[in-house]
Amino acid sequence: MSEDQLRYLLSSLMDMIDGIRSCALISTEGLIVQSILEADVSELKIAAMSATILSTCERVLLELKQGDLDVCIIQGSDGNFVVMNAGESLILVTVLELDARMDICFIEMRKVANKIKALS
C-alpha cells in the first residue's frame, strides 16, 4: 500500500466525520505510518500512546475473557479519542470534538480499517 493511498483514506475519513480534528494510522510498534494531525499534536507522542492504549485494552479483554477488541474510546471533557485495529500490525486513531457523532465515527472508521486491511 502506498503512502498516497493511505493519505487518501485518512483524508476521506476526515471528510466523512463532522467534528474530527485529527486522525492517524500507526504501527503496533508505536510509529506513525500516515497522519493528518492538528498543528499542536506530536506525531511521536500520539503514536506511542495509541500503541500502548491498544495493547493495554487487548490485554484487559484477554484477561477477562471478553473476546477481541472492537474499539477503545477515551472520553474527555473537551473531546474523544478513538482507537481501532486496522489489520494485524496497524492502528487507526481519531481525535474528535465533544459533539461529534460517535456512531458515524465507528461506521466510517470500520470502512477505512477494512480498506486498509484489503490493501495490506
N, C-alpha and C positions, 0 to 999 in steps of 0.2 A: 504494500500500500504506500502510496506516495504522500509526501508532505502536503501537496496541493489537494489531494483527495480528503485528507484528514482536516485540513483547514476549511475546506468547503463544507464538510459535515458539521463542524463546530459553528461555522457561520450560519448554516441553515437552522441549527438548534437555537442560536441567538435570535433568529428571525421568527421562530415559531412560538417562543415563550415570552409573553409580556412580563416585564419585571425581572428578567435575567440580567445580571450585572457582569458576570464572568463565567467562563467555562474552560475546561481543560481536559486533555487526555494525558494520563500519567501512567508510567510503568509501575508494576507492583513493587519494583525496587525503589521507587520514590523519585523517579526522574521525569521531567517534562518531556512529552513526546510532541505535543502541539497545544497551544493555548491562545485564548483571547481573554486577557485579564485587564481589569481596571488598572490605571496607572500606578496606584499605590499598593498593589498586591505583588508580593515577591513570588516569583516562579519557584524558586528553591524551597521556600517555606511551605507553600501550598502543596507542592509535590510530596515533600517529606511527610507532612501532616496527613495528607489524604491516604497515603500508603499505610501509615500507622493506624489510622481510623479504620480502614477497611480490614486490615489484618486483625485488629482487636475485635471488631464486630463479628468476624467469621469465627474467631476462637470462642467467643461467648456462645454463639449459636451451636457450635460443635460440642462444647462442654455441657450445654443444656439440652442437647439432642433435639434441636428445633429446626433442623434442615439447613438448606443453603441460604446464604444471604441474598435477599432481593434488592433492598435499598436501605441505606443508612441516612437518617435525617438528623441534623443538628439544628435546633430551632433557637434563635436568639431574639433579643428584644427588638433588633433592627433588621432582621432578615434571617434567611435559612441557608443551610449548606447541605447539598445532597450528593451522596457518593453511591456509585453503582458500578458493578463489574461490566467490562466491555470485552470479554474474552478471558482467556487463561492468564494473560500477563498484562492486561490493560485495565485502567480505572477511568471512568467518566465522572467528572465532578462539575457541579454548577453552584453558583452563588446567586441567591435570589433576594429580591426585595420582599419585605414582610407580607405585602398584599398579593404577591404572585400566586397564581393558581397552581397548587401542588399536583392536582390530578392531570392537568395538561403537561406539567413538567415531567411527571413519571412516564406518561404516554410517549412524549417526544424523546425523552432520554432513552427509553427502551428501543424506539425505532432506530436512533443513531447507534446505540450499542449493538443492535443486531446487524446493521450495515457494516460496522467496524469488524464484527466477528466474521462476516462474509468476506471481507477484504483480506483478512489475515491468512 
